[in-house]
Amino acid sequence: MTADKLKVTLGNHKWSLLVGMLMVVMTVFGYKLARFTDAGDALTVAAQEKTIAVLVKENNELTTRANQLDIALQLAKQEKEIFSNALKKAQNEQDALLEKVAFYERVMAPEKSQDGFVIEGVEVQPLPDSNLYELHLVVLQQRQNKSVLNGKLMVRVRGIQNGEQREIGIGDADFIDEPLAYRFKYFQAITAVFTLPDTFTPHSIDFDTTVFQYKTRKGDYSKTVLWDEAFNSSLSNDLVSTK
């Protein structure tokens, strides 16, 4: 049945009433649909807000944890550095003690090393005055049956001056005036002060001596020590002693 036939059958009044009812029903349905849609949107927004809140909380917790781990890492690095420095200091002290033990073993227990006259502990220390140095060394004998040894130690420094090789030795200007005399049964410490020219770059120190037992000649002895080894050895010992 068409709308025109329905209009004729119901009449104009009833048709208008039917149309009005249909409009009311559609309005109510639309309102309900809108409310349902609004309710769904509200639930969606609430769920999103709850999710955002959870994510923000997790992010804050992760940020706090990352900061804690970063602080722990920095503390671990500091502890590692402290431990490394302490270990290095202990190693330096141990090396110095081992060197002393080896020295006294050579003096008191010569059977552990070869017999003969030796020079040990050569050190060169810079003094406050420009180009002024202090030489330290120890002469000792490594024979089981010790007797008094004596002699004179010749010292010379080899290096470069003005592009040429040069040697500075006993009797040269501002160097050691005379040979270093020694007389000992077990060992003897020797010290000497000398000056080197401004333009002189030292490379090594040479030692030579003729060893006597009383007045009997026992033999000749020579030793060469690199300047850097003698110079750095004195600096290392100073560092160990000040720690």
Residue pairs with C-beta under 8 A, 6 or more apart in sequence:
1 9
6 15
7 15
10 18
89 243
92 236
92 239
92 240
92 243
93 240
93 243
96 237
96 240
103 120
103 121
103 138
105 112
105 113
106 112
106 113
106 118
106 120
106 140
106 142
107 140
107 142
107 186
107 187
108 186
110 141
110 142
110 143
110 144
110 146
111 144
113 142
114 142
115 142
115 143
115 144
116 141
116 142
116 143
116 219
116 221
117 139
117 140
117 141
117 142
117 149
117 209
117 211
117 218
117 219
117 221
118 139
118 140
118 141
118 142
118 221
118 223
119 137
119 138
119 139
119 153
119 207
119 221
119 223
120 137
120 138
120 139
120 140
121 136
121 137
121 138
122 135
122 136
122 137
122 205
122 207
122 223
122 225
122 229
122 230
122 233
123 135
123 136
123 137
123 230
123 231
123 233
123 234
123 237
124 133
124 134
124 135
124 136
124 205
124 227
124 230
124 231
124 234
125 133
125 134
125 136
125 234
125 238
126 132
126 133
126 231
127 133
127 134
127 193
129 195
130 198
131 195
131 196
131 197
131 198
132 193
132 194
132 195
133 193
133 194
133 195
133 196
134 191
134 192
134 193
135 155
135 176
135 190
135 191
135 192
135 193
135 194
135 205
136 189
136 190
136 191
136 234
137 189
137 190
137 207
138 187
138 188
138 189
138 190
139 153
139 182
139 184
139 187
139 188
139 190
140 184
140 186
140 187
140 188
141 149
141 184
141 185
141 186
141 187
146 185
146 186
147 185
147 213
147 214
148 183
148 184
148 185
148 213
148 214
149 182
149 183
149 184
149 185
149 211
149 212
149 213
149 218
150 181
150 182
150 183
150 184
150 211
150 212
150 213
150 214
151 181
151 182
151 209
151 210
151 211
151 212
152 179
152 180
152 181
152 182
152 209
152 210
153 179
153 180
153 181
153 182
153 190
153 207
153 208
153 209
154 169
154 170
154 179
154 207
154 208
154 209
155 169
155 170
155 176
155 179
155 180
155 192
155 205
155 206
155 207
156 167
156 168
156 169
156 170
156 205
156 206
157 167
157 168
157 169
157 175
157 194
157 196
157 202
157 204
157 205
157 206
157 227
158 165
158 166
158 167
158 202
158 203
158 204
158 205
158 206
159 165
159 166
159 168
159 196
159 200
159 201
159 202
159 203
159 204
159 227
160 166
160 200
160 201
160 203
161 197
161 199
161 200
161 201
162 199
166 200
168 175
168 196
168 197
168 200
169 175
170 176
170 177
170 178
170 179
171 177
171 178
174 194
174 195
174 196
174 197
175 194
175 195
175 196
176 192
176 194
179 209
180 190
180 192
182 188
182 190
182 209
196 202
202 227
203 226
203 227
204 224
204 225
204 226
204 227
205 224
205 225
205 227
205 230
206 222
206 223
206 224
207 221
207 222
207 223
207 224
207 225
208 220
208 221
208 222
209 220
209 221
210 217
210 219
210 220
210 221
211 217
211 218
211 219
211 220
211 221
212 218
